[in-house]
Amino acid sequence: MEKSTTQFTIQLKSKIKPTEDREKVIKAIKNIFTDAEITIPETDKIYITVEGEAKNIERFKELIRSQAILDTARSVLEKGSKGNYTKFKINKQAAYSEVVNFDKDIHGGIYVKIICSDEDKLINAIKDIAPRTKYGKIINEDEEEKKE
């Protein structure tokens, strides 16, 4: 698989409920975004919100390809896009098992925001992360547009 050349920042956020194991939530995030740097606030609150940042999208790309959910991922990325970013949630429990699932779970999921320097770079990032497919095969959509 080709390594991403698009520059972006990935912001991550997840609430941890009292019934959840903090380390398991962090593991779920790192299973998908391997270089995530997670911050855990010192607080007396019942619900803790962990936040993090990552730059490496390769594991996410690998998982959506191996699960054959490129079209779904593309749709989710496009639906959540606005200006220079896209946002979506993934299921914490699935992420813990190294699976990408775009349904948030009963615990609220993992909030993901991919931010690029401008809108064109975001469009290129989406093409790179989740390219279009035809009959289950990745296509070069720039060449497809030229044919039309």
C-alpha positions as CSV (number, residue, x, y, z in Angstrom):
1,M,0.0,0.0,0.0
2,E,1.2,3.5,-0.9
3,K,2.1,5.7,2.0
4,S,0.1,9.0,2.4
5,T,1.9,12.1,1.2
6,T,-0.9,14.5,2.1
7,Q,-0.2,16.5,5.2
8,F,-2.9,16.8,7.8
9,T,-3.6,16.6,11.5
10,I,-6.0,14.2,13.1
11,Q,-7.7,15.3,16.3
12,L,-9.2,12.6,18.5
13,K,-11.6,12.8,21.4
14,S,-13.5,10.3,23.4
15,K,-15.5,10.3,26.7
16,I,-14.7,7.7,29.2
17,K,-17.7,6.6,31.3
18,P,-17.2,5.3,34.8
19,T,-18.0,1.8,33.6
20,E,-15.2,1.9,31.0
21,D,-11.5,1.0,31.5
22,R,-9.4,4.1,30.6
23,E,-6.5,2.0,29.3
24,K,-8.9,0.0,27.0
25,V,-10.2,3.3,25.5
26,I,-6.7,4.5,24.9
27,K,-5.8,1.2,23.3
28,A,-8.9,1.4,21.0
29,I,-7.7,4.8,19.8
30,K,-4.1,3.6,19.3
31,N,-5.3,0.5,17.5
32,I,-6.6,2.7,14.7
33,F,-4.3,5.8,15.0
34,T,-1.0,4.2,16.0
35,D,0.9,7.5,16.7
36,A,-1.9,9.1,18.7
37,E,-0.6,11.2,21.6
38,I,-3.4,11.1,24.2
39,T,-3.9,13.6,27.0
40,I,-5.8,12.5,30.1
41,P,-7.0,15.4,32.2
42,E,-6.7,15.3,36.0
43,T,-10.3,15.7,37.2
44,D,-12.8,14.6,39.8
45,K,-15.6,14.4,37.2
46,I,-17.5,11.2,36.6
47,Y,-17.0,11.4,32.9
48,I,-13.5,12.0,31.6
49,T,-12.8,13.3,28.1
50,V,-9.5,12.1,26.6
51,E,-8.1,14.1,23.7
52,G,-5.3,13.3,21.3
53,E,-3.6,14.1,18.1
54,A,-2.1,12.0,15.4
55,K,-0.6,12.4,12.0
56,N,-0.3,8.8,10.8
57,I,-3.4,7.5,8.9
58,E,-1.8,4.3,7.5
59,R,-3.4,1.8,10.0
60,F,-6.8,3.4,9.3
61,K,-6.3,3.1,5.6
62,E,-5.1,-0.5,5.9
63,L,-8.1,-1.5,8.0
64,I,-10.8,0.0,5.7
65,R,-9.1,-1.8,2.8
66,S,-8.9,-5.2,4.5
67,Q,-12.5,-4.8,5.6
68,A,-13.5,-3.9,2.1
69,I,-15.4,-0.8,3.3
70,L,-13.7,1.8,1.0
71,D,-17.0,3.0,-0.4
72,T,-18.6,3.4,3.0
73,A,-15.5,5.2,4.3
74,R,-15.5,7.5,1.3
75,S,-19.1,8.4,1.9
76,V,-18.5,9.1,5.6
77,L,-15.5,11.2,4.9
78,E,-17.4,13.2,2.2
79,K,-20.5,13.6,4.3
80,G,-18.6,15.0,7.3
81,S,-16.5,17.4,5.3
82,K,-16.7,21.1,5.6
83,G,-14.1,23.5,4.3
84,N,-10.6,22.2,5.2
85,Y,-11.7,19.4,7.6
86,T,-13.9,16.2,7.8
87,K,-15.3,14.7,11.0
88,F,-16.8,11.4,11.9
89,K,-17.2,8.9,14.8
90,I,-16.0,5.4,15.0
91,N,-17.1,2.7,17.4
92,K,-14.8,2.3,20.5
93,Q,-15.6,-1.4,21.0
94,A,-14.8,-2.2,17.4
95,A,-11.6,-0.2,17.5
96,Y,-10.5,-2.1,20.5
97,S,-10.7,-5.2,18.3
98,E,-8.8,-3.4,15.5
99,V,-11.9,-3.0,13.4
100,V,-13.3,0.2,11.8
101,N,-17.0,0.7,12.3
102,F,-18.6,4.1,11.6
103,D,-21.5,3.6,14.1
104,K,-20.9,5.2,17.4
105,D,-21.3,2.8,20.2
106,I,-23.5,3.2,23.4
107,H,-20.5,4.8,25.1
108,G,-20.3,7.6,22.5
109,G,-17.5,6.4,20.2
110,I,-14.3,8.1,19.2
111,Y,-14.6,11.5,17.6
112,V,-12.2,11.9,14.7
113,K,-11.5,15.2,12.9
114,I,-9.0,15.3,10.0
115,I,-7.8,18.8,9.3
116,C,-5.9,19.9,6.2
117,S,-4.4,23.3,5.4
118,D,-7.1,24.0,2.7
119,E,-10.1,22.5,1.0
120,D,-8.2,21.2,-2.0
121,K,-5.8,19.3,0.3
122,L,-8.8,17.8,2.1
123,I,-10.2,16.5,-1.2
124,N,-6.9,15.0,-2.0
125,A,-6.6,13.4,1.5
126,I,-10.1,11.9,1.1
127,K,-9.1,10.4,-2.4
128,D,-5.9,9.0,-0.8
129,I,-7.6,7.6,2.4
130,A,-10.6,6.1,0.7
131,P,-10.3,6.0,-3.1
132,R,-13.3,5.3,-5.3
133,T,-13.9,1.7,-6.4
134,K,-15.6,0.1,-9.3
135,Y,-16.7,-3.5,-9.1
136,G,-14.7,-3.8,-5.9
137,K,-11.4,-2.5,-7.4
138,I,-9.7,0.8,-6.7
139,I,-9.9,3.1,-9.7
140,N,-8.0,6.2,-10.6
141,E,-10.8,8.7,-10.4
142,D,-8.8,11.5,-12.1
143,E,-8.5,9.3,-15.2
144,E,-12.2,8.3,-15.0
145,E,-13.2,12.0,-15.0
146,K,-11.1,12.6,-18.1
147,K,-13.0,9.7,-19.9
148,E,-16.3,11.4,-19.3
